[in-house]
């Protein structure tokens, strides 16, 4: 088949209206001729644009009613939804968090107070019922006597 024979048949080929023998001949020519193949691609794009331009989409309320009917007829029962919540897989960060919380609590309870840095004055622990004897609040503390 040659280009002058193929070009008039492109529309029929695109619409699947050619007999099998002619359809095979046009397909063979399109496989070997880049000019006719390009023309066929342009024709298909034009046909798709015309189809889209003249196709009406249903209104939004039609979609809403359709979703409601489908959900009512094919939706899961409340038992299936509850079971789905119970068997839902736990994300990985949930498993990591569930593992780290007990470890953090254990470390806080087992570990004693933090060690004091070197050179710091040691902390003095006072008994709960201790009383202070011989304390004079009017006297200047010994560390500040040289300054005042």
Secondary structure, DSSP 8 states (H G I E B T S, - for coil): --HHHHHTTHHHHHTT-S-HHHHHHHHHHHHH-HHHHHHHHHHHHHHHHHHHHT-----HHHHHHHHHHHHHHH---HHHHHHHHHS----HHHHHHHHHHHHHHHHHHHS-S----TTS-------TT----S--TTS--GGGTTT-
